[in-house]
């Protein structure tokens, strides 16, 4: 199963793709941070962020999206821009029919480090260890996105099973469509040959 973790933010949005294999082994596929300049119009920044998110979804084809849940904080403008970035992930998932699950920062920290009170350095260290990375992911937004994906793999539960079933069905439908296209192309070849011989 492949999960895209999204650490939402308008200035910096962390994106991390993690695959699960046999024996619950997790592997990092990609990680990055989309940045938008603060002096640009908010609408332009959102369009750019949406384009980048779509590009990641098209390229890596995740089976599910794990998004950090927005929570009320003292700094209202930060909450607003984080909510705007979160809405882009929700919209992208809905358009593609992908399951999206939100996880609180405490849930993510507990899943990755064993403590819901872990600091960013501890989260980054455990993400590096779990994914067997040679270099720690930086900045913190990148590590947080990978931590979200890890959390979803380990705590996805029913959502994860649904995502696996959906991924299996998508693969089956692609195979059926490919066979139908091959059959149609094969049937068209003799007809063209007859037309040429006349």
N, C-alpha and C positions, 0 to 999 in steps of 0.2 A: 504494500500500500504506500502511496505517496501523499504527503501532506505539505501544504504551503502554509507556513507560519507568517502572520502579519502583525508586526508591532506598529500600530497606526500612529501617524504624526504628519503634519503638513510640512514642517521644515525638514524632518528626517523620518522616513518610513522604512522600517526594517522588513526585509523579505528573506525567508529561509525555506529551502525545500529539503525534506528529509524522507528517505525511503526506509521501510522496514523489511527485513529479510528473515531467513530461517533463524529460529531460536531467539526471536525478538531483537536481533542485531540491527542497529540503526546506522544509516549511512547518510552523510551530508551529500546532497546533489549540487546545491548552489546556495549562495548567500550574498546579500548585497543591501545597500541602503540607497533609496531614492531621495534625493535632496531637491528642495525647491527654494529659491531665494526669497527672503522675507520682504524685499522691496517690490516684488511683483504683485499684480492684482490677484486677489484670492481666487477668482474664477479661472485665471490662467494657470495658477498653481495646481488647482484641482484637476483641470483638463490634463496637464502634464503627468500628474500622479496617476490618473486613471489610465492614460496611455501606457505608462510603464507597467502598471499592474496587469493590464490586458496582455502586454507582451510577455510577461512572466508566465501567465496562465496559458497562453498559446504555446510557448516554448516547452514548458515543463509538464503540462497536462496533469495537474494533481487530481487525486481522487477526493480530496476534502481540503477545506481551509480552516485553520485555527486562528482565531482573532482575539487579541487582548480586549477584555471587556472594559469599556469606559466607565469610570466611576467619578463621583463628585469629589472635587478637591477645592482647595482654597483659591487657586488661580483660575478663575472662570474662563478667560480667553484661551488658555491652554486646553481646557476641557472642550471648548467649542471646536477648536481646530482638530483636536483628536477625534471628536465625534464626526466631523466632516470627512476625515480620512477613513474612518471606520465605515461610514455609509458607502463609500466607493467599493470597499471589499464586499459588503453585503449585496450591493447591486451587481457586481461582477459575478458573484456566486449564483445569484438568482437567475441571471441571464443564461448561465451555463448549466443550470440544474445541479450545481454542486452543493453537497452538504457543507454548511458552515456552522462551527461551534465556537462560542466565546468562552474564554477561560479568564478568571481573575488573576492578577499578579500573584496573589497569595497561593492560589492553586498551582500556578506554574512553578513558583519557587519550591513549594513542597514536593511537587512531582520530580523536579530535577535535583534538588539538594537534600530533600528530606526535612527541610525547615521552611515554613512559610514566612520566616523573618530574615531569610538570607539576603545579603547585600548583592549589588551588581557584580562585584569581583568574584564572589562565591558562585554565582550563577554562571558567569563566563568560564570559570575554572571547571565546573562540572560539565558544562556543555562540551568543552574541549576534550574532557576525559571520556564522556559517554560516546561521542562521535569519533574518538580516536584521531583527533586533528593534530597536526604537527605545530600549527600556529593558532593561537587563540583568536576567535573572530572579533573584529573591531570595526566600528565603535560598539558601544553597548546595545544600540538598536539592532545590530546584526545578531549579536548573541541572544538577545531577547526573542527575536523572530525564530531562531533555531530552537530555543527553549520552549516556545509555544508549540512548535511542531512535535518536539519530543513529548511534551505533556499530552498532546492529543493522541499520539501513538500509544502511550501508556495508560491514559485515562479515558480514551474515547468511548469505550463500552459499546452500547447499542448503536451509537452514531457511527462508530468505526465499522461495525458489522454491516450497517446499511450502506456505508460508503464502498466497502468491498463488494457487496452485492451489486451496487450501481456500476462500479468499475467493470465487474465481470459481464454485466449485461451490455455495457457500451462496447466492450471488446467483441462480444458475440455479434452484435448488430453490425459492427464494422466488418467483421469476417463475412457475414451474410451479404452485405452490400458489395464487398470486393468480389465474392463469387458470382453475384448477379451481374456485375460489370464485365467480368471475364466471359461469362456465358453469352452475354449480349454481343460482345466484341467477336467471339468465335462464330456466332450465328451470322453476323454481318459479313464476315470474310468470304464465305462461299457465294453469297448473293452478289457481292462486288465482282468476284471472279467471273461469274456467269455473264454479268452485264458487259464486262470487258471483252469476253470471247465472242460475243455477238457482234 
